[in-house]
Amino acid sequence: MLDEKLIVAGFGGQGVMLTGQLLSYCATNKDINTLWFPSYGPETRGGTANCSVTISDETVNSPVISKPDSLMIFNKPSLAKFMPKLKKDGNLVVNASLVKDLDFREDVNVYEIEANDIALKLGNLKAANMVMLGAYLAITKIFTNKEIVAVMKEKFTGEKAQFIDLNKQALEAGKKAVETSA
């Protein structure tokens, strides 16, 4: 049975909301129940931002996630806020470019992804969220990169369409980062 509860968290401007939206759109395209719930700090860019994404075979009745199955963490403040909530044996996907030298919980699966560094090698720091998403997809196998790219092709219109190829490369790089660290 599919019932994934994910929190994506970081600073505004890191692509946190887009990451969650892509997962929800993908679920919708596959006729799977989903709920995307954004939460912003007082500022947009640079302030805190997180979103909750539930993807389930069952009806999703609440946007509130008290014990997430997975966390996708883009910065240290988000790690401090959400790591205690992660369920035992949950997946913690961390942007290790920004979150360094920390003690992680022993009872969860930690995946340290150098997302910013990988994105810079691809030529655009803004692709770090897609590196993180690619890693998350490789870990959970909830959707394929191809399914996410199909959503991008549908949703990224006008000026944003030029970033589809870069995002596709970033998804693959995130997947590779997980495969090589295993």
C-alpha positions in Angstrom: 0.0 0.0 0.0 1.3 3.5 -0.9 1.2 6.0 1.9 4.1 8.4 1.8 4.3 11.5 4.0 7.1 13.8 3.1 8.2 17.2 4.4 10.5 19.3 2.1 12.1 22.2 4.0 14.7 24.9 3.4 15.1 28.6 2.7 12.7 30.5 0.4 14.3 30.5 -3.1 15.8 27.0 -2.9 12.9 25.4 -4.8 11.3 23.8 -1.8 7.7 24.5 -3.0 8.4 23.5 -6.6 9.9 20.2 -5.4 6.7 19.3 -3.5 4.4 20.5 -6.3 6.2 18.3 -8.8 5.6 15.2 -6.6 1.9 16.1 -6.2 1.4 16.8 -9.9 3.0 13.5 -10.7 0.7 11.7 -8.2 -2.3 13.4 -9.8 -1.2 12.4 -13.3 -1.1 8.8 -12.1 -4.5 9.1 -10.4 -3.1 8.7 -6.9 -4.5 10.7 -4.0 -2.2 13.5 -3.0 -2.1 16.7 -1.0 0.5 19.5 -1.2 0.5 21.9 1.7 2.9 24.9 1.7 4.1 26.8 4.7 6.1 30.1 4.4 8.1 32.1 6.9 7.6 35.9 7.1 9.8 36.4 4.1 9.7 34.5 0.8 13.2 34.5 -0.6 15.7 33.7 2.2 13.0 33.1 4.9 12.1 29.6 6.0 9.8 27.6 3.7 8.5 24.0 3.9 5.8 22.0 2.4 4.1 18.8 3.3 3.3 16.2 0.6 1.1 13.2 1.2 0.8 10.6 -1.6 -1.5 7.7 -0.8 -3.8 5.0 -2.2 -6.2 6.1 0.5 -8.1 9.4 0.8 -5.9 12.1 2.2 -7.9 13.8 4.9 -5.4 16.2 6.5 -2.5 18.3 5.4 -0.9 18.0 8.8 2.0 15.5 9.0 3.1 14.9 12.5 5.4 11.9 11.8 6.8 12.1 8.3 8.1 9.0 6.5 10.7 11.1 4.7 12.4 14.5 5.0 14.1 16.4 2.3 16.2 19.0 4.1 17.9 21.9 2.3 19.5 23.7 5.3 20.5 23.5 9.0 17.5 25.3 10.5 15.1 23.0 8.8 17.1 19.9 10.0 16.8 21.2 13.6 13.1 21.8 13.2 12.0 18.6 11.5 14.5 15.8 12.3 12.9 15.1 15.7 9.6 14.5 13.9 10.9 11.9 11.4 9.6 8.4 12.1 11.9 5.6 13.1 13.5 4.0 10.0 12.4 7.0 8.0 14.5 8.6 5.2 16.4 11.7 5.8 17.7 13.3 2.5 20.1 16.1 3.4 21.7 18.8 1.3 25.2 18.0 2.6 26.6 21.1 0.8 24.9 23.3 3.4 24.3 20.9 6.3 27.7 19.7 7.6 29.3 18.2 10.7 26.1 17.3 12.4 25.0 14.3 14.5 22.1 12.6 12.8 19.7 10.3 14.5 20.9 6.7 14.6 17.4 5.3 14.0 16.8 6.8 10.6 18.3 6.3 7.1 20.5 9.3 6.3 21.4 10.2 2.7 23.9 13.1 2.5 23.7 14.6 -1.0 26.1 17.3 -2.0 23.3 19.0 -3.9 24.7 22.5 -4.3 28.1 21.1 -5.4 26.5 18.8 -7.9 24.2 21.6 -9.2 27.2 23.9 -9.6 29.0 21.3 -11.7 25.9 21.1 -13.9 26.2 24.9 -14.3 23.3 26.3 -12.2 23.0 26.3 -8.4 19.2 26.6 -8.8 19.1 22.9 -9.9 20.1 21.8 -6.4 16.4 21.0 -5.6 16.2 18.7 -8.6 19.4 16.9 -7.4 17.7 16.4 -4.1 14.5 15.3 -5.8 16.4 12.8 -7.9 18.0 11.4 -4.8 14.7 11.1 -3.0 13.2 9.3 -6.0 16.1 6.9 -6.2 15.6 6.1 -2.5 11.8 5.8 -2.4 11.1 4.6 -6.0 7.7 6.4 -5.6 8.0 7.8 -9.1 10.6 7.7 -11.9 12.7 10.6 -13.1 10.9 10.1 -16.5 7.5 10.7 -14.8 8.7 13.9 -13.1 10.2 15.2 -16.4 6.8 14.5 -18.0 5.2 16.8 -15.4 7.9 19.4 -16.1 7.2 19.4 -19.8 3.5 19.9 -19.0 4.0 22.7 -16.3 7.2 24.5 -17.4 6.0 26.8 -20.1 7.4 30.0 -21.6 10.7 31.0 -20.1 10.8 28.0 -17.7 10.8 25.5 -20.5 14.5 26.2 -21.1 15.3 24.6 -17.7 13.8 21.2 -18.4 17.0 19.7 -19.8 19.1 21.0 -16.9 16.5 19.7 -14.4 16.6 16.3 -16.1 20.4 16.2 -15.7 20.1 17.2 -12.1 17.5 14.5 -11.4 19.9 11.9 -12.9 22.8 13.3 -10.9 20.8 13.0 -7.7 20.0 9.4 -8.5 23.7 8.7 -9.2 24.7 10.3 -5.9 22.5 7.8 -4.0 23.7 4.9 -6.1 27.4 5.7 -5.5 27.0 6.2 -1.8 25.2 2.9 -1.2 
